[in-house]
Amino acid sequence: MLRLQVLDDGQLKQVHEATLTLLADTGIVLTHSEVRELLLEHGATADGDRVLLPSDLVEKCVAQCPQTVRQLGRDPKKAIELGDGGWHPHNVGGVPNVHETETGIRRPATREDVIQVTHLPDALPNIASVTPLFTPQDVPMETLTLWMHYDTVANTTKPLLAPGVQTDREVRALADMASIACPDYSLTMAVSPISPLTFPDNIVDAMLEIARLGLILGSLPCPIMGATAPMSMAGALTQQNAEVLASIVIGQPVRPGLPSICKGRISVMNPRTGLSVWGNPEIGLISAATVQVGHYYGLPVDVCGLTTNAHILNIQNGYERAFGALTPVLAEADEISGVGEMDGGVTTSLTQVIIDDEILASVDRIRRGFEVNADSLASNVIGEVMRGGRNFLAEMHTVSYLRSGEISEPKVATRDSWEAWETSGRLGMVKRAEEKMAELLAEHEVEPLSEAQEAEMRKVIRAEERG
């Protein structure tokens, strides 16, 4: 298996030491009275609205985190284990807009879009888990995350990642809904501190509730280089790492051994526009470095992968998301996100999801490398062909390696001749992906929730609507 190292051992240690110094000397903005008191009892000190976290407390809390995390949805056979040496892609989450490739228009997402798009990753072989892809604009804002969760869990049996949460009430409601759909669920809850190093009371409440319920804490800081983090990659990486470790320090005293995932999402500010940039090669480098830093502590890591600032399915879109995914995967990421992501994360298309499944297959093929042994070196086969005046097409060795997957075969890309391409109607990858999408939406079936489960989940939503 191929492996990429962006940071050497000495550089990893430097990031680690700089992180501990930052947390001990500068600390985090934390006004939550219960957690401040708890951390002070464990050796932290207060400096105004900041809490300074001593190195021994940070290292003790991080050491309590399990090195593997199991994610489970409605089908136990599809459970995944982060930290098992594999990699597990999932889709982008919370996108507000739909790009329709056939018409070229962009429109606000709806509940029906959530339902449709969830069928695709459930059907596609290279997507391991599912998070609500769209934020539907046709539901009340106060129950937005609940409707996203409901429509997603009802349309996939793969492991489910919850929408990003901001309050303890959201955590409880989503956990209640997950337990109705799957009594043995293990749900990852992503929570984002505010960069730099700020933990508002509502975010801390959400983290505490995740810990109390024994869910999976996904620390998801989103620092923007040049805006809410240093413009240097090493500086942004250090700040992000401090935000991840501080999240763990908040959760572990409440529930020692709380499963935790590093979900760093560093982006880069475009100084000309102020917008976050997601398609530049530095994102791949930062993601790969984030993987190494998380693994330094034995944490499973989920990073950006299939990201682009392209607005449509074009060459820019393809090359940005391909190297964006390949780089962290070669660094041995446990999870990569971004299936379906376009336009810096504010737009997606169902067609893009189909294309991304094919990109993931290619990334996996590169990651696996190839075997070098007596059989694959094929010296005897070469000799027999040369001595017998034959060609390799007639050899069983060729048949064996074709069947073994030595050479990949695309599903929606084309590798035909010009003549065959013309005969087929000059179909490009986008059109072929549209046809595949239509086929899956028409034919793929997901085991439905029972009527009782649907009724109970809707009760949770109605209770939140009443406040």
Number of C-alpha atoms within 10 A of each C-alpha: 12 12 13 16 16 17 16 11 10 9 13 16 14 14 20 18 13 18 22 23 17 20 22 20 15 15 25 23 19 20 17 16 10 11 20 19 13 14 20 14 10 14 13 20 18 17 12 9 13 18 23 22 26 19 18 14 16 21 14 12 20 24 16 17 21 17 18 18 21 17 22 24 26 22 14 15 11 14 20 20 16 22 22 13 12 13 20 19 26 25 26 26 24 22 22 18 23 20 23 15 18 10 7 9 9 16 12 16 22 18 19 13 19 23 21 15 22 26 23 25 25 22 18 16 12 18 23 21 25 29 26 28 28 29 25 24 14 12 15 11 13 14 18 17 23 25 23 25 22 22 18 27 28 20 23 27 27 25 28 27 26 25 26 20 19 20 18 18 16 20 25 16 19 25 21 16 23 23 16 18 23 19 12 13 22 22 24 27 25 25 23 25 22 17 17 21 26 19 23 15 17 15 21 25 20 24 30 24 21 27 24 13 13 17 20 22 26 29 29 25 26 20 28 24 21 17 18 19 24 18 14 12 19 16 16 23 25 24 26 30 25 26 31 25 24 23 28 27 20 21 26 22 18 18 16 18 18 25 25 31 31 30 30 27 23 29 28 26 20 15 11 6 8 12 14 20 23 30 27 17 13 16 28 28 20 25 31 29 26 30 29 25 23 21 18 13 15 17 25 27 28 29 29 29 34 32 31 27 21 20 18 21 18 10 9 14 21 20 14 22 28 21 22 29 30 24 26 31 31 21 22 25 31 26 26 27 25 25 31 28 32 29 20 19 22 18 24 30 20 24 26 24 24 25 24 25 23 21 23 22 18 16 18 18 16 16 19 12 12 12 11 9 8 9 11 12 11 13 10 11 17 14 11 15 14 12 9 9 8 12 11 14 9 10 13 11 14 13 12 11 12 13 9 10 10 13 10 12 14 12 15 20 17 14 10 10 9 10 9 12 14 11 10 11 8 12 15 13 16 19 16 18 23 19 15 18 21 14 11 18 16 10 10 12 13 14 11 13 18 11 9 11 17 16 12 16 23 16 13 17 21 13 11 15 12 7 9
